[in-house]
């Protein structure tokens, strides 16, 4: 079935429909933003019959319902019900409506963005000098219909009355589609110019009156998802339309302001859901689309369970979904039913992550994993049930498998939806573990390749070391406590970079997370670029540290650092042993072995043989 029609419509008919309200804007459209130069350029293009692009409209009356508003400055009185909405061409149509159909000044801006009021005119003698002079012929005055210079002290052109327009032969652009009305005044004030006017009408004005605008009209049967996708494709120069914007426009048609619910409104005394979530530092990056996805997953889960209870099978059963199309179809009543529970689910998610030692968005491996976790905790988190050892263990295993298996990057809507249903079933009925647990795998070679915070697994492993109680080598406090006190911290090399390069150790080995750990800026400065045996002695002897060798060894152990290998400056032995220690941490939270054969094979190969293999 064809979802659109293509045709042409005279410009004057299109603008007439805009002014009487038959054509309006969906509420998600941004405001008119064209400046004075854009306006003049469009008028020149039309006058010379140049193409200015197609306009895309959407028929009203279908299942896609939006809050609607008239084009800027169109009077509200007497408007009829809209029959079509502008999807593409808003800036052009708004410009032409204001210039050609409305009598007041055009409220535009200068090229620098300063608000100004403009009236546009065509100087008849200049326009008749040839088509290439139309650019010079079209001029603009200020809101008083004058042009001034010398900081407004001198009037260079005064068109403030109809008589002055006629005497100076400046034709107002607002009369282009009704030119004969101006002609009557010309007879009265400058009759000698009437023959010149008729030539002007033929050579210039008729081009505007005969101009045909190409139209693409989407039929009312078009789905919300298609409307959203089409709008994004055609509005390549503007801000991409989000699902939130489209859902907001849909709910507005039923009198509900989703924007106020999310962003808050002091005027309407509506508190901000976003601000309430952002009180938890780990949730500051949560976006409105994340929230809508969580609500949608719970709504579709409820429908799916009802379908299964009713005995439906196959395609009759609603799938749990976080996909764009499902979010766009989310009914208002479903949002209102689930929004508060989902908000509580996100707040419980923050508590869960804090218990797992994630405290800031900087250390969060995946934002995409928050929505499914919040959806689950919205249902099982009441009365702090998620803290029960049996439930917490399952939540933690699922979460860490997603992080260390690196399964929540990219397009993950299907995984999110599957995990919500499967994780809940696993918790509520001890069913089969979610497929994210089954899919998760961590290879020893991946551990060796992690070197920056860009990786979710890198962030996860750093947090695993922190939550085991890692202490700083200078301040002797737990890193987590120093972080809470805003002491400067980062992940630093254990065997310093300078030392490693002098020993000809390849960067891909010394720069991996195996040779890194969280430390304070103070400790890292004291480490410098010397051998571990040297900087450890320096740290122990420092007057502010004052710790013996056993005490320093105890601090190193909190970082899962093999002490003997470090003190003997044996990088290869250290690398192999710490690799195994980190893998043990990973296995512990994932609940599965990690490439055990490869680990044992490489563990048996110590010393410079490993280094030689890397160089080859």
ABEGO torsion letter per residue (X at the ends): XBABBBBBBBAAAAAAAAAAGABBBBAABBBBABBAAAAAAAAAAAAAGBBAEBBBBBBBGBABBBBBBBBBGBBABGBBBBABBBABGAAAAAAAAAAAABABBBBBBBAAGBBBBBBBBBBAAAAAAEAAAAAAABBBBBAAGBBBBGGGABBABBAABAAAAAAAGBBBAAAAABAAAAAAAAAAABAAAAAAAAAAAAAAAAAAAABBBBBBBBBAABBAAAAAAAAAAABAABBBBBAAAAAAAAAAAAGBBAAAAAAEBAAAGBBBAAAAAAABAAAAABBAAAAAAAAAAAAAAAAAAAAAAAGBBEAABBBBBABAAAAAABBAAAAAAAAAAAAAAAAAAAAAAAAAGBABAAABABAAAAAAAAAAAAAAABGGAAABAAAAAAAAAAAAAAAAAGAABEBAAAAAAAAAAAAAAAAAAGBBBBAAAAABBBBAAAAAABABAABAAAAAAAAAAAAAGBBBAAAGBBAAAAAAAGBBBBBBBABBAAAAAAAGBBAAAAABAAABBBBBAAAAAAAEABBAAAAAAAAAABAAAGBBAAAAAAAAAAAGBBAAAAAAGBAAAAAAAAAAAAAAAAAAAAGBBBGAAAAAAAAABBEAAAAAAAAX
